[in-house]
Every structure is written in C-alpha cells, then in structure tokens.
C-alpha cells in the first residue's frame, strides 16, 4: 500500500512523541487461522448480509480460492455475485465496471478476496456504489460522502496491508498515478487471515508483497505521524517479517513462517492506518507510473537509500527495529545496520537492487524527482525532502 498524492490534511508537526496527545484506530476484527475461509458465510451473516458481491481477480479464481469463499457464503444461505474483470493495480475504469455490476446485483455486503488489488477494488466499488461520482473525487482522508456497505477482506497474499486499513489504492487511468482514497467507513469490518490461502502465491509475488510489507513496517515506525501506539504495531510487524521472510524465501512451504509474514503484513497495515509512510513510497510511485516497475520492487529498491538519508539527519527509531533483527549486522550504527540488512533481504528475495538492473540507467531523474515531490507520503518522512534530495536518492539507486 502507498497512500499517495492529493491529501486533504498536512502531516502534524513534530513534537515529543511520548507527551503529545494522539489517537489510535483499529476498526477491523481479525480472524486468524488456517482454514478460516470456511467461516466467511457465518461472519457475513453476523453482519446481516443476504446478498454478497465477491470481488476477486482471475488469478485468485484460478487458484480455487474464490470458489471456496463462494461455497462458504452459499452454505450460509447467501445469494452471491462476482466481479473479476480487473488485474494488478486496479484502475478507475475497472472500479467503474465493478460498480456497474454492483448496482445491478444490489449487494448488502462486499468481500475483497485476493491480494491488494482485490481488496482495493472492493473498497473503490464501495465508494462509487454508495457515494456516486468518480474515484478521483475520493483522494485523501475522510472523503466518503455517505455510509458505505460493510465489507470483509480475505487476503491471499501477505504484503499490502489493505485488510487492516481504510485506504483504497486505485490507479488513475488517465495519468498512471496511484490515488489513495480513504475513509474510516471504508475499512473492512472483518479480515480473515487464513495462511493456507497464501501457499499458492508464485515466488515472485511472495517476494514483492513481502518486501512491500517490510517497507510499511520500517516507514510507518519513523513517520512524522507515528505515535507510541502505532509504533507498537510497526515494530511487532517488523519483528515478524524479519523472522519470517528469510525462512519463506528459503522454503516457500514453511507454513509457520508464512503465518508470521501474513500477520506481520496485517500489523504493518494497521501501523500505516495510524501513522502513514515516508519518502521511499513517494519515490516508488513515479517508478510505477512512468516505468511500470511493480510497487514492491520499486519501494524495496529505494528503502535502504531513504534509511541512510534519514539517519544522516539524526532521524530516530531505527535502533528499535535493528533490535528485532534475527542476526547481528557488523556496523554499530543502527541505520547503517538496518540499511545493510534491507539490501541483503532484497538480494535474497531475487528482486533487482538498482535502477540499472531494471533497465532504467537512463531514466529521467529530474522528472521522477518532481513527481515524487508531489506525493503525499513525502510529507510524512522524518527528514524533510525537497526535489533535489529526491533526485539524489534516485541517483544513489541508479
């Protein structure tokens, strides 16, 4: 997940984190355990549902997970409709098509069953179905204009954290940029974390989503909007991911490690919901929009450079994450140790570690930096970033 541009509120001013007042929201009930998808019908009934629209992409349908969810719903007496006409990074056109299906079907509950694309598309449909208009009107926080339908998330990947946050990441088909469209009412009422559903992820998807989750934990922990409560979840997420990801990369059938990664991704999503992100996400979005670099790859590539950049200005908080690393790293300085570990886990994932490796050695750095400077998440970075700083970070990644 990467809340993006066009926010409705500026990040709060820095202050003493332990003394400052803060709020913490956790609107989603988590149902954790292998086989949990069998409870989908019962959980939908508890929310008063009778007609359920399942939003699930074609890959998840082919894996058989959509059918399992539909069976659970139908066994509970639900009338079930489906929408699957979308792919990775759902765009405004796909959400509008799903909304047309929803208007004809008339659901009283939505289910986002799949990866971040399925969950985000379900949220986007909820906005347009209940509030009308176009997705571009819902960028930022608290943008819904009416009550939204209750919804349930059933993630089949472990990374985006969409199941525990209220933002839908929708690509503007006209510009290619991701829009963060959020409202507390868009949060899923329930999220079913069934680790068995993650076992069908291709290895590259496992790497991309796992690195994405790791970036969420790191950036939310040091965000300008972080609070003592949000840091509890970002640190716990980092600990689970630091322990689980190397094991999953070594053995994709390690169910216990996958369960750690799945829960870590959910905790990181909850940290994002309450603390937002930072410059690595601001830098990643233009790479996706202009060069079609998959988000997990883009943010994983930029994150170590941002950690070093922040540490050079004395940004605090990285030492708490380093304390959770499963093995010691040689350099005593926390941020240097963390950056080195992040580069090592990126290498272990099999993802590219430079723009050159992605075939982008000749990328237009000034244009990318100008686009990154306009991203909402840049304003939450613990060290202020100007266009020149972002150019230097891209150059460091070249």
PETAFEN-V160108 format. One record per residue. SS is DSSP state (h for helix, s for strand, l for the rest). PHI is phi in whole degrees, 0 to 359 (none if undefined). OMEGA is omega as a letter, one per 30 degrees, with the letter a starting at -180 (none if undefined). Layout:
{{SS PHI OMEGA} {SS PHI OMEGA}}
This chain:
{{l none a} {l 207 l} {l 311 a} {l 244 a} {l 280 l} {l 61 l} {l 284 l} {l 260 a} {l 217 l} {l 278 l} {l 295 a} {l 290 l} {l 291 l} {l 290 l} {l 196 l} {l 295 a} {l 296 a} {l 279 a} {l 263 a} {l 289 l} {l 291 l} {l 205 l} {l 238 l} {l 219 a} {l 237 l} {l 222 a} {l 280 a} {l 258 l} {s 280 l} {s 263 l} {s 242 a} {s 248 l} {l 149 l} {l 301 a} {l 84 a} {h 297 a} {h 299 l} {h 295 a} {h 270 a} {h 302 a} {h 296 l} {h 297 a} {h 292 l} {h 295 l} {h 296 l} {h 297 l} {l 268 l} {l 81 a} {l 282 l} {l 228 l} {s 237 a} {s 237 l} {s 261 l} {s 264 l} {s 255 a} {l 207 a} {l 284 a} {h 301 l} {h 297 l} {h 291 l} {h 298 a} {h 297 l} {h 287 l} {l 92 a} {h 288 l} {h 298 l} {h 299 l} {h 296 l} {h 293 l} {h 298 l} {h 300 a} {h 295 l} {h 292 a} {h 293 l} {h 296 l} {l 267 l} {l 88 a} {l 278 l} {s 269 a} {s 242 l} {s 246 a} {s 226 l} {s 222 a} {l 221 a} {l 272 l} {l 200 l} {l 230 l} {l 297 a} {l 54 a} {l 302 a} {s 259 a} {h 299 l} {h 295 l} {h 295 l} {h 295 l} {h 296 l} {h 295 l} {h 294 l} {h 293 l} {h 298 l} {h 297 a} {h 296 a} {h 298 l} {h 287 a} {h 281 l} {l 63 l} {l 286 l} {l 248 l} {s 203 l} {s 249 l} {s 235 l} {s 263 a} {s 243 a} {s 151 l} {l 278 a} {h 302 a} {h 298 a} {h 294 a} {h 292 l} {h 293 l} {h 297 l} {h 299 l} {h 296 l} {h 298 l} {h 300 a} {h 299 l} {h 301 a} {h 289 l} {h 295 a} {h 266 a} {h 245 a} {l 75 l} {l 79 a} {l 237 a} {h 300 a} {h 301 a} {h 282 a} {h 246 l} {l 291 l} {s 104 a} {l 260 l} {l 51 a} {l 256 l} {l 294 a} {l 252 l} {l 204 l} {l 297 l} {l 255 l} {l 291 l} {s 296 a} {s 214 l} {s 236 l} {s 256 l} {s 230 a} {s 289 l} {l 250 l} {l 238 a} {l 232 a} {l 184 a} {l 289 a} {l 73 a} {h 299 a} {h 293 a} {h 240 l} {l 222 a} {l 260 a} {s 264 l} {s 255 l} {s 263 a} {s 239 l} {s 277 l} {l 286 a} {l 300 a} {l 283 a} {l 245 a} {l 82 a} {l 273 l} {s 281 l} {s 247 l} {s 267 a} {s 246 a} {s 226 l} {l 197 l} {h 307 a} {h 287 l} {h 275 l} {l 295 l} {l 294 l} {l 291 a} {s 223 l} {s 233 l} {s 264 l} {s 261 a} {l 256 a} {h 299 a} {h 299 a} {h 289 a} {h 275 a} {h 288 a} {h 270 l} {l 296 l} {l 299 a} {h 300 a} {h 292 l} {h 295 l} {h 303 a} {h 293 a} {h 297 a} {h 287 l} {h 295 l} {h 294 l} {h 300 l} {h 300 l} {h 300 l} {h 296 l} {h 297 a} {h 297 a} {h 292 a} {h 288 l} {h 293 a} {h 293 a} {h 251 l} {l 303 l} {l 298 a} {l 266 a} {l 296 l} {l 233 l} {h 305 a} {h 286 a} {h 296 a} {h 292 l} {h 303 a} {h 282 l} {h 293 l} {h 290 l} {h 297 l} {h 297 a} {h 299 a} {h 299 l} {h 295 a} {h 289 l} {h 295 l} {h 279 a} {h 273 a} {h 299 l} {h 302 l} {h 290 l} {h 293 l} {h 296 l} {h 283 a} {l 215 a} {l 297 l} {l 268 a} {l 286 a} {h 293 a} {h 297 l} {h 293 l} {h 295 l} {h 294 l} {h 300 a} {h 294 a} {h 297 l} {h 291 l} {h 299 l} {h 296 l} {h 292 l} {h 298 l} {h 296 l} {h 299 l} {h 293 l} {h 295 l} {h 300 a} {h 305 a} {h 253 a} {h 224 a} {l 69 a} {l 234 a} {l 197 a} {h 291 a} {h 298 l} {h 287 l} {h 297 l} {h 286 a} {h 288 a} {h 301 l} {h 295 l} {h 296 l} {h 288 a} {h 292 a} {h 271 a} {h 234 l} {l 61 l} {l 285 a} {l 301 a} {h 304 a} {h 300 l} {h 295 a} {h 296 a} {h 287 l} {h 295 l} {h 296 a} {h 277 a} {h 301 a} {h 301 l} {h 292 l} {h 291 l} {h 301 l} {h 295 l} {h 299 a} {h 294 a} {h 295 a} {h 297 l} {l 257 l} {l 82 l} {l 301 a} {l 263 l} {l 112 a} {h 292 a} {h 298 l} {h 293 l} {h 287 l} {h 301 l} {l 298 a} {l 267 a} {l 294 a} {l 286 a} {l 217 a} {l 292 l} {l 244 a} {l 292 a} {l 288 a} {l 284 a} {l 283 a} {h 302 a} {h 294 l} {h 295 l} {h 298 a} {h 294 l} {h 300 l} {h 296 l} {h 294 l} {h 297 l} {h 295 l} {h 292 a} {h 288 l} {h 295 l} {h 296 a} {h 295 a} {h 288 a} {l 90 l} {l 277 a} {l 290 a} {l 246 l} {l 205 l} {l 296 l} {l 299 l} {l 296 l} {l 271 a} {l 80 a} {l 244 a} {l 300 a} {l 260 a} {l 300 l} {l 282 a} {h 299 l} {h 302 l} {h 292 l} {h 298 a} {h 295 l} {h 297 l} {h 292 a} {h 295 a} {h 296 l} {l 272 a} {l 280 a} {h 303 a} {h 297 l} {h 302 a} {h 289 l} {h 261 l} {l 297 a} {l 294 l} {l 251 a} {l 304 a} {l 236 l} {l 256 a} {h 303 l} {h 298 l} {h 297 a} {h 293 l} {h 300 a} {h 295 l} {h 292 l} {h 297 l} {h 298 l} {h 297 a} {h 273 a} {l 295 none}}
